[in-house]
């Protein structure tokens, strides 16, 4: 049995990227760094490189960033302010 979030809370890498305004590679980087939990679509040992993310985990990640304040480095690089 796969350990996946309920279907109504599952997001693909592309959906998380669109939701957060980043490239899919950035989402994968967050997962590899342990910042965002991901769930495999396949049984353990089968490498399809297809993952689900729980919408609650994505929301929690950005809630933590918001609470940290402006002096804390962001997950997403923001463009420099124009002079």
C-alpha positions in Angstrom: 0.0 0.0 0.0 1.3 3.4 -0.9 1.6 6.1 1.7 -0.1 9.0 -0.2 -2.1 12.0 1.0 -5.9 11.9 0.2 -6.6 12.5 -3.5 -8.2 15.9 -2.9 -4.9 17.2 -1.3 -2.4 15.7 -3.9 -0.4 18.0 -6.1 2.1 17.2 -8.8 5.5 18.8 -9.0 4.2 21.0 -11.9 1.1 22.1 -9.8 3.3 23.1 -6.8 5.6 25.0 -9.1 2.7 26.9 -10.7 1.2 27.6 -7.3 4.4 29.0 -5.9 5.7 30.7 -9.0 8.9 28.7 -9.4 10.3 26.1 -11.8 9.6 22.4 -11.2 13.3 21.9 -10.5 13.0 24.3 -7.6 10.3 22.2 -6.1 12.4 19.1 -6.5 15.3 20.9 -4.8 13.1 21.8 -1.8 12.2 18.1 -1.5 15.8 16.9 -1.8 16.8 19.4 0.9 14.1 18.1 3.2 12.0 21.3 3.1 9.0 19.7 1.4 7.9 16.2 1.9 7.1 14.2 -1.3 5.3 11.0 -1.8 6.2 8.5 -4.6 3.4 7.5 -7.0 5.0 4.0 -7.3 5.7 1.2 -4.8 9.1 1.4 -3.0 11.9 0.2 -5.2 10.3 1.3 -8.5 11.9 4.5 -9.7 9.5 6.4 -11.9 10.5 9.9 -10.6 6.8 10.8 -10.3 5.8 12.4 -7.0 2.9 13.8 -5.2 3.0 16.6 -2.7 0.4 17.3 0.0 -1.2 20.7 -0.3 -1.0 21.0 3.5 2.8 20.5 3.4 3.1 23.2 0.7 0.9 25.6 2.7 2.9 24.9 5.9 6.2 25.5 4.2 5.1 29.0 3.0 3.4 29.8 6.4 6.8 29.1 8.1 8.6 31.4 5.6 6.0 34.2 6.2 6.4 34.0 10.0 10.2 34.2 9.7 10.2 37.8 8.5 12.1 39.8 6.0 15.6 39.3 7.4 15.4 35.5 6.8 16.5 34.2 3.4 13.6 33.3 1.3 12.9 30.0 -0.5 12.1 32.0 -3.6 14.5 34.6 -4.9 12.6 37.9 -5.2 13.7 40.4 -7.9 15.8 43.3 -6.7 13.8 46.5 -6.2 14.2 49.0 -9.0 15.8 52.3 -8.1 
